[in-house]
Amino acid sequence: MKRTVFVLLIVSALFSCQRQGSESASVPVIALVMKTLNNPFFIEMQEGAQAAATALQAKLLVQAPERELDVEKQMQIIENLIQRKVAAICVTPSGSKEIIPAIIKANQAGIPILVVDTRVDSAALAEAGAQIATFIGSDNFDGGRMAGRMIIEKLGGKGNIAILEGVPGHETGDSRLRGFHHEVDKAAGISIVASQTANFERDQGYSVFQNILESQQKLDAVFACNDMMALGAVEAIAAANRGGQIVVVGFDAITDAREAIKNGAMTASIAQNPRDMGKIAIENALHLIKGESIPEYIPVKIDLIQ
């Protein structure tokens, strides 16, 4: 009798494991690998992705390095997800070229890669023979142009401008910077008196812009390649008792920036709609998992918030 009960328990346990394995296999696991979770922009992206995953009955894994600069950590995260055999990986690359070896490994494992927000270097991607399924994101160059036109208009075509750049060599910040220069370099009355990196971080935005303010007494505007740096600049302006004297334009339109615009501390920001990016990424990852085709480029609109 004891032997019979023991055998039944084993059979029951095996059946339970098989059933659980079958159930988990029926739910696609999609990974979202972001640059960081310390930036409200990416928190909004995660929220959009999670809402889509819940609605479409998919499991979402969200991982990111602590800092946007940590390219190696992001690569390790992707490699671990490949080992876990997730169904698809959506990634906002910390390095437009550095991410390519991880993409190659995903290609070899048959795991589709959807690139979100920041483009991968197309020439380096082709040279390596790597492939991505799509790019989902805004036109950062056009956003930079929009910011440039807005500042020129606010200054009446004349004035001194400072720029807070993003991570050097980072496609997102570089495209915004090129777009901005495309507009302001044509304005004869505009002078760019300082252009320094603050690595997309708020504390560096504060310290770098504080130094710029000390060296540039006649400064009329600042363009920051993201809102975190713009908010740091706002803090530096307040500390220098120069509030209301300098036009501040950022990029991303995160919640804190929108509040600063309402309060008059910031002038404007370019909205990228990260929530939509996350939602669209998950929706299209599921299309790929089902064997359906998706566009090579899926644009997400941008808006000027002022």
C-alpha positions as a Markdown table, in Angstrom:
| # | Residue | x | y | z |
|---|---|---|---|---|
| 1 | Met | 0.0 | 0.0 | 0.0 |
| 2 | Lys | 2.8 | 2.4 | 0.9 |
| 3 | Arg | 4.6 | 1.6 | -2.3 |
| 4 | Thr | 1.4 | 2.3 | -4.3 |
| 5 | Val | 0.9 | 5.6 | -2.7 |
| 6 | Phe | 4.6 | 6.5 | -3.2 |
| 7 | Val | 4.3 | 5.7 | -7.0 |
| 8 | Leu | 1.1 | 7.8 | -7.2 |
| 9 | Leu | 2.8 | 10.7 | -5.6 |
| 10 | Ile | 5.7 | 10.6 | -8.1 |
| 11 | Val | 3.3 | 10.3 | -11.1 |
| 12 | Ser | 1.3 | 13.2 | -9.7 |
| 13 | Ala | 4.4 | 15.3 | -9.3 |
| 14 | Leu | 5.6 | 14.6 | -12.8 |
| 15 | Phe | 2.2 | 15.4 | -14.3 |
| 16 | Ser | 2.2 | 18.7 | -12.3 |
| 17 | Cys | 5.6 | 19.7 | -13.6 |
| 18 | Gln | 4.7 | 18.8 | -17.2 |
| 19 | Arg | 1.5 | 20.8 | -16.9 |
| 20 | Gln | 3.4 | 23.8 | -15.5 |
| 21 | Gly | 6.0 | 23.6 | -18.2 |
| 22 | Ser | 3.4 | 23.4 | -20.9 |
| 23 | Glu | 1.6 | 26.5 | -19.4 |
| 24 | Ser | 4.8 | 28.5 | -19.2 |
| 25 | Ala | 5.8 | 27.5 | -22.7 |
| 26 | Ser | 2.4 | 28.8 | -24.0 |
| 27 | Val | 3.1 | 32.3 | -22.6 |
| 28 | Pro | 5.7 | 34.1 | -24.7 |
| 29 | Val | 8.5 | 35.8 | -22.6 |
| 30 | Ile | 9.6 | 39.1 | -24.0 |
| 31 | Ala | 12.6 | 41.1 | -22.6 |
| 32 | Leu | 12.8 | 44.8 | -22.5 |
| 33 | Val | 16.4 | 45.9 | -22.0 |
| 34 | Met | 16.8 | 49.7 | -21.4 |
| 35 | Lys | 19.7 | 52.0 | -20.7 |
| 36 | Thr | 18.7 | 52.6 | -17.1 |
| 37 | Leu | 15.8 | 52.6 | -14.7 |
| 38 | Asn | 16.9 | 55.8 | -13.1 |
| 39 | Asn | 15.4 | 58.1 | -15.8 |
| 40 | Pro | 11.7 | 58.8 | -15.9 |
| 41 | Phe | 11.8 | 58.5 | -19.7 |
| 42 | Phe | 12.5 | 54.8 | -19.4 |
| 43 | Ile | 10.1 | 54.3 | -16.5 |
| 44 | Glu | 7.4 | 55.6 | -18.8 |
| 45 | Met | 8.6 | 53.2 | -21.6 |
| 46 | Gln | 8.4 | 50.3 | -19.1 |
| 47 | Glu | 4.9 | 51.2 | -18.1 |
| 48 | Gly | 3.8 | 51.3 | -21.8 |
| 49 | Ala | 5.4 | 47.9 | -22.4 |
| 50 | Gln | 3.9 | 46.4 | -19.3 |
| 51 | Ala | 0.4 | 47.6 | -20.2 |
| 52 | Ala | 0.8 | 46.0 | -23.6 |
| 53 | Ala | 2.2 | 42.7 | -22.3 |
| 54 | Thr | -0.7 | 42.4 | -19.7 |
| 55 | Ala | -3.3 | 43.2 | -22.4 |
| 56 | Leu | -1.8 | 40.7 | -24.8 |
| 57 | Gln | -1.1 | 38.0 | -22.2 |
| 58 | Ala | 2.7 | 38.0 | -22.6 |
| 59 | Lys | 5.3 | 37.8 | -19.8 |
| 60 | Leu | 7.6 | 40.9 | -19.7 |
| 61 | Leu | 11.1 | 40.9 | -18.3 |
| 62 | Val | 12.6 | 44.4 | -17.7 |
| 63 | Gln | 16.3 | 44.8 | -17.0 |
| 64 | Ala | 18.8 | 47.7 | -17.3 |
| 65 | Pro | 22.2 | 48.8 | -16.1 |
| 66 | Glu | 22.2 | 51.3 | -13.2 |
| 67 | Arg | 23.8 | 54.0 | -15.5 |
| 68 | Glu | 23.3 | 54.8 | -19.1 |
| 69 | Leu | 27.0 | 54.8 | -19.7 |
| 70 | Asp | 27.4 | 51.1 | -18.7 |
| 71 | Val | 27.5 | 49.5 | -22.1 |
| 72 | Glu | 29.2 | 46.4 | -20.9 |
| 73 | Lys | 26.6 | 45.7 | -18.3 |
| 74 | Gln | 23.8 | 46.0 | -20.9 |
| 75 | Met | 25.7 | 43.5 | -23.1 |
| 76 | Gln | 25.9 | 41.1 | -20.2 |
| 77 | Ile | 22.2 | 41.4 | -19.6 |
| 78 | Ile | 21.4 | 40.6 | -23.2 |
| 79 | Glu | 23.7 | 37.6 | -23.2 |
| 80 | Asn | 22.0 | 36.3 | -20.1 |
| 81 | Leu | 18.6 | 36.7 | -21.7 |
| 82 | Ile | 19.8 | 34.7 | -24.7 |
| 83 | Gln | 20.8 | 31.9 | -22.4 |
| 84 | Arg | 17.4 | 32.0 | -20.9 |
| 85 | Lys | 16.0 | 31.6 | -24.4 |
| 86 | Val | 13.5 | 34.5 | -24.2 |
| 87 | Ala | 11.2 | 34.7 | -27.3 |
| 88 | Ala | 12.2 | 38.3 | -28.3 |
| 89 | Ile | 14.4 | 41.1 | -27.0 |
| 90 | Cys | 13.5 | 44.8 | -27.2 |
| 91 | Val | 16.5 | 47.0 | -26.5 |
| 92 | Thr | 17.4 | 50.7 | -26.2 |
| 93 | Pro | 21.1 | 50.4 | -27.0 |
| 94 | Ser | 23.6 | 52.2 | -24.6 |
| 95 | Gly | 26.1 | 52.0 | -27.5 |
| 96 | Ser | 25.1 | 52.2 | -31.1 |
| 97 | Lys | 28.1 | 50.1 | -32.2 |
| 98 | Glu | 29.0 | 48.4 | -29.0 |
| 99 | Ile | 25.7 | 46.5 | -28.9 |
| 100 | Ile | 26.4 | 44.7 | -32.2 |
| 101 | Pro | 28.2 | 41.6 | -30.8 |
| 102 | Ala | 25.2 | 41.0 | -28.6 |
| 103 | Ile | 22.9 | 41.3 | -31.6 |
| 104 | Ile | 25.0 | 38.8 | -33.5 |
| 105 | Lys | 24.6 | 36.3 | -30.6 |
| 106 | Ala | 20.8 | 36.8 | -30.6 |
| 107 | Asn | 20.8 | 36.3 | -34.4 |
| 108 | Gln | 22.6 | 33.0 | -33.9 |
| 109 | Ala | 20.2 | 31.9 | -31.2 |
| 110 | Gly | 17.2 | 32.8 | -33.4 |
| 111 | Ile | 15.9 | 35.5 | -31.1 |
| 112 | Pro | 14.6 | 38.6 | -32.8 |
| 113 | Ile | 15.9 | 42.0 | -31.7 |
| 114 | Leu | 13.7 | 45.0 | -31.8 |
| 115 | Val | 15.7 | 48.3 | -31.3 |
| 116 | Val | 13.8 | 51.0 | -29.5 |
| 117 | Asp | 14.5 | 54.8 | -29.2 |
| 118 | Thr | 18.2 | 54.7 | -30.1 |
| 119 | Arg | 19.3 | 53.5 | -33.5 |
| 120 | Val | 22.1 | 51.0 | -34.1 |
| 121 | Asp | 24.9 | 52.1 | -36.4 |
| 122 | Ser | 23.7 | 50.9 | -39.8 |
| 123 | Ala | 27.1 | 50.7 | -41.4 |
| 124 | Ala | 28.6 | 48.7 | -38.6 |
| 125 | Leu | 25.6 | 46.5 | -38.4 |
| 126 | Ala | 25.9 | 45.6 | -42.1 |
| 127 | Glu | 29.6 | 45.1 | -41.9 |
| 128 | Ala | 29.2 | 42.6 | -39.1 |
| 129 | Gly | 26.4 | 40.8 | -41.0 |
| 130 | Ala | 24.0 | 41.3 | -38.1 |
| 131 | Gln | 20.3 | 41.9 | -38.3 |
| 132 | Ile | 17.6 | 43.7 | -36.4 |
| 133 | Ala | 13.9 | 43.2 | -36.9 |
| 134 | Thr | 12.9 | 46.8 | -36.7 |
| 135 | Phe | 13.6 | 50.2 | -35.2 |
| 136 | Ile | 10.9 | 51.9 | -33.2 |
| 137 | Gly | 11.5 | 55.5 | -32.3 |
| 138 | Ser | 11.3 | 59.2 | -33.0 |
| 139 | Asp | 13.3 | 61.3 | -35.5 |
| 140 | Asn | 15.8 | 62.8 | -33.1 |
| 141 | Phe | 17.4 | 64.9 | -35.9 |
| 142 | Asp | 14.0 | 66.5 | -36.5 |
| 143 | Gly | 13.5 | 67.0 | -32.8 |
| 144 | Gly | 16.8 | 68.8 | -32.6 |
| 145 | Arg | 15.8 | 71.1 | -35.5 |
| 146 | Met | 12.5 | 71.8 | -33.7 |
| 147 | Ala | 14.4 | 72.8 | -30.6 |
| 148 | Gly | 16.7 | 75.0 | -32.6 |
| 149 | Arg | 13.9 | 76.8 | -34.4 |
| 150 | Met | 12.1 | 77.4 | -31.1 |
| 151 | Ile | 15.1 | 79.0 | -29.4 |
| 152 | Ile | 15.8 | 81.2 | -32.5 |
| 153 | Glu | 12.2 | 82.4 | -32.4 |
| 154 | Lys | 12.4 | 83.1 | -28.6 |
| 155 | Leu | 15.6 | 85.1 | -28.9 |
| 156 | Gly | 14.3 | 87.0 | -32.0 |
| 157 | Gly | 17.2 | 85.6 | -34.0 |
| 158 | Lys | 20.0 | 87.1 | -31.8 |
| 159 | Gly | 21.7 | 85.8 | -28.7 |
| 160 | Asn | 24.3 | 83.5 | -27.1 |
| 161 | Ile | 23.5 | 79.8 | -26.7 |
| 162 | Ala | 25.1 | 77.0 | -24.6 |
| 163 | Ile | 24.5 | 73.3 | -25.3 |
| 164 | Leu | 24.6 | 70.4 | -22.9 |
| 165 | Glu | 25.5 | 67.4 | -25.0 |
| 166 | Gly | 24.7 | 63.8 | -24.2 |
| 167 | Val | 27.0 | 60.8 | -24.1 |
| 168 | Pro | 29.7 | 61.3 | -26.7 |
| 169 | Gly | 29.2 | 58.9 | -29.7 |
| 170 | His | 25.7 | 58.1 | -28.5 |
| 171 | Glu | 23.4 | 58.1 | -31.5 |
| 172 | Thr | 20.4 | 59.7 | -29.8 |
| 173 | Gly | 22.2 | 62.7 | -28.5 |
| 174 | Asp | 24.4 | 63.0 | -31.6 |
| 175 | Ser | 21.3 | 63.2 | -33.8 |
| 176 | Arg | 19.6 | 65.8 | -31.6 |
| 177 | Leu | 22.8 | 67.8 | -31.7 |
| 178 | Arg | 23.1 | 67.6 | -35.5 |
| 179 | Gly | 19.5 | 68.7 | -35.9 |
| 180 | Phe | 20.0 | 71.6 | -33.5 |
| 181 | His | 23.1 | 72.8 | -35.4 |
| 182 | His | 21.3 | 72.4 | -38.7 |
| 183 | Glu | 19.0 | 75.3 | -37.6 |
| 184 | Val | 21.1 | 77.6 | -35.4 |
| 185 | Asp | 24.2 | 77.5 | -37.5 |
| 186 | Lys | 22.2 | 79.3 | -40.2 |
| 187 | Ala | 21.1 | 82.1 | -37.9 |
| 188 | Ala | 23.6 | 84.9 | -38.3 |
| 189 | Gly | 22.7 | 86.6 | -35.0 |
| 190 | Ile | 23.1 | 83.4 | -33.0 |
| 191 | Ser | 26.4 | 82.4 | -31.3 |
| 192 | Ile | 27.1 | 79.1 | -29.6 |
| 193 | Val | 29.4 | 80.1 | -26.8 |
| 194 | Ala | 29.7 | 76.8 | -25.0 |
| 195 | Ser | 29.0 | 73.1 | -25.9 |
| 196 | Gln | 29.9 | 70.5 | -23.3 |
| 197 | Thr | 28.8 | 67.0 | -22.4 |
| 198 | Ala | 26.9 | 66.2 | -19.2 |
| 199 | Asn | 26.3 | 62.5 | -20.1 |
| 200 | Phe | 22.5 | 62.7 | -19.9 |
| 201 | Glu | 22.6 | 63.0 | -16.1 |
| 202 | Arg | 20.9 | 65.6 | -13.9 |
| 203 | Asp | 23.8 | 66.1 | -11.4 |
| 204 | Gln | 26.3 | 66.6 | -14.3 |
| 205 | Gly | 23.8 | 69.0 | -16.0 |
| 206 | Tyr | 23.9 | 71.0 | -12.8 |
| 207 | Ser | 27.7 | 71.1 | -12.3 |
| 208 | Val | 28.6 | 71.5 | -16.0 |
| 209 | Phe | 26.1 | 74.3 | -16.5 |
| 210 | Gln | 27.1 | 76.0 | -13.3 |
| 211 | Asn | 30.6 | 76.3 | -14.7 |
| 212 | Ile | 29.2 | 77.6 | -18.0 |
| 213 | Leu | 27.3 | 80.3 | -16.1 |
| 214 | Glu | 30.4 | 81.4 | -14.3 |
| 215 | Ser | 32.3 | 81.8 | -17.5 |
| 216 | Gln | 29.5 | 83.2 | -19.7 |
| 217 | Gln | 27.8 | 86.2 | -18.1 |
| 218 | Lys | 26.0 | 87.1 | -21.3 |
| 219 | Leu | 24.0 | 83.9 | -21.9 |
| 220 | Asp | 20.5 | 83.9 | -23.4 |
| 221 | Ala | 19.6 | 80.2 | -23.9 |
| 222 | Val | 20.6 | 76.6 | -23.3 |
| 223 | Phe | 19.6 | 73.5 | -25.3 |
| 224 | Ala | 20.0 | 70.3 | -23.4 |
| 225 | Cys | 19.9 | 67.0 | -25.3 |
| 226 | Asn | 17.7 | 65.5 | -22.6 |
| 227 | Asp | 15.5 | 66.8 | -19.8 |
| 228 | Met | 17.6 | 65.4 | -17.0 |
| 229 | Met | 20.4 | 67.7 | -18.0 |
| 230 | Ala | 18.0 | 70.6 | -18.6 |
| 231 | Leu | 16.6 | 70.2 | -15.1 |
| 232 | Gly | 20.2 | 70.3 | -13.8 |
| 233 | Ala | 20.7 | 73.5 | -15.7 |
| 234 | Val | 17.5 | 74.9 | -14.2 |
| 235 | Glu | 18.9 | 74.2 | -10.7 |
| 236 | Ala | 22.1 | 75.9 | -11.6 |
| 237 | Ile | 20.3 | 78.9 | -13.0 |
| 238 | Ala | 18.3 | 79.2 | -9.7 |
| 239 | Ala | 21.4 | 78.9 | -7.6 |
| 240 | Ala | 23.0 | 81.7 | -9.6 |
| 241 | Asn | 19.9 | 83.9 | -9.1 |
| 242 | Arg | 19.4 | 84.1 | -12.9 |
| 243 | Gly | 15.9 | 82.7 | -13.0 |
| 244 | Gly | 13.8 | 84.1 | -15.9 |
| 245 | Gln | 16.9 | 85.3 | -17.7 |
| 246 | Ile | 17.7 | 82.2 | -19.8 |
| 247 | Val | 15.6 | 80.2 | -22.2 |
| 248 | Val | 15.9 | 76.5 | -21.3 |
| 249 | Val | 14.9 | 73.9 | -23.9 |
| 250 | Gly | 15.2 | 70.2 | -23.2 |
| 251 | Phe | 14.3 | 66.9 | -24.8 |
| 252 | Asp | 11.9 | 64.0 | -23.8 |
| 253 | Ala | 9.2 | 66.0 | -22.0 |
| 254 | Ile | 9.3 | 63.9 | -18.8 |
| 255 | Thr | 7.0 | 64.7 | -15.9 |
| 256 | Asp | 9.4 | 66.9 | -14.0 |
| 257 | Ala | 10.2 | 68.9 | -17.2 |
| 258 | Arg | 6.5 | 69.5 | -17.9 |
| 259 | Glu | 6.1 | 70.8 | -14.3 |
| 260 | Ala | 9.1 | 73.1 | -14.8 |
| 261 | Ile | 7.6 | 74.4 | -18.0 |
| 262 | Lys | 4.3 | 75.1 | -16.2 |
| 263 | Asn | 6.2 | 76.9 | -13.4 |
| 264 | Gly | 8.2 | 79.0 | -15.9 |
| 265 | Ala | 11.5 | 77.5 | -14.9 |
| 266 | Met | 11.9 | 75.8 | -18.3 |
| 267 | Thr | 10.7 | 77.1 | -21.6 |
| 268 | Ala | 10.0 | 74.0 | -23.7 |
| 269 | Ser | 10.9 | 70.3 | -24.3 |
| 270 | Ile | 10.5 | 67.9 | -27.2 |
| 271 | Ala | 8.1 | 65.1 | -26.4 |
| 272 | Gln | 9.0 | 61.6 | -27.7 |
| 273 | Asn | 6.2 | 59.6 | -26.2 |
| 274 | Pro | 8.2 | 56.8 | -24.5 |
| 275 | Arg | 5.0 | 55.1 | -23.3 |
| 276 | Asp | 4.0 | 54.6 | -26.9 |
| 277 | Met | 7.5 | 53.2 | -27.8 |
| 278 | Gly | 7.2 | 50.5 | -25.1 |
| 279 | Lys | 3.7 | 49.6 | -26.1 |
| 280 | Ile | 4.5 | 49.4 | -29.8 |
| 281 | Ala | 7.7 | 47.3 | -29.1 |
| 282 | Ile | 5.7 | 44.6 | -27.3 |
| 283 | Glu | 3.0 | 44.5 | -29.8 |
| 284 | Asn | 5.4 | 44.0 | -32.7 |
| 285 | Ala | 7.5 | 41.5 | -30.7 |
| 286 | Leu | 4.4 | 39.4 | -30.5 |
| 287 | His | 3.8 | 39.8 | -34.2 |
| 288 | Leu | 7.3 | 38.4 | -34.8 |
| 289 | Ile | 6.8 | 35.5 | -32.4 |
| 290 | Lys | 3.7 | 34.5 | -34.3 |
| 291 | Gly | 5.7 | 34.5 | -37.5 |
| 292 | Glu | 4.2 | 37.7 | -38.9 |
| 293 | Ser | 6.2 | 40.4 | -40.7 |
| 294 | Ile | 6.6 | 43.9 | -39.4 |
| 295 | Pro | 8.0 | 47.2 | -40.9 |
| 296 | Glu | 11.7 | 47.9 | -40.8 |
| 297 | Tyr | 11.0 | 51.3 | -39.2 |
| 298 | Ile | 8.1 | 52.2 | -37.0 |
| 299 | Pro | 8.0 | 56.0 | -36.4 |
| 300 | Val | 6.8 | 57.5 | -33.1 |
| 301 | Lys | 5.6 | 61.1 | -33.3 |
| 302 | Ile | 7.3 | 64.0 | -31.5 |
| 303 | Asp | 5.7 | 67.2 | -30.2 |
| 304 | Leu | 6.9 | 70.5 | -28.9 |
| 305 | Ile | 5.7 | 71.1 | -25.3 |
| 306 | Gln | 5.8 | 74.7 | -24.1 |
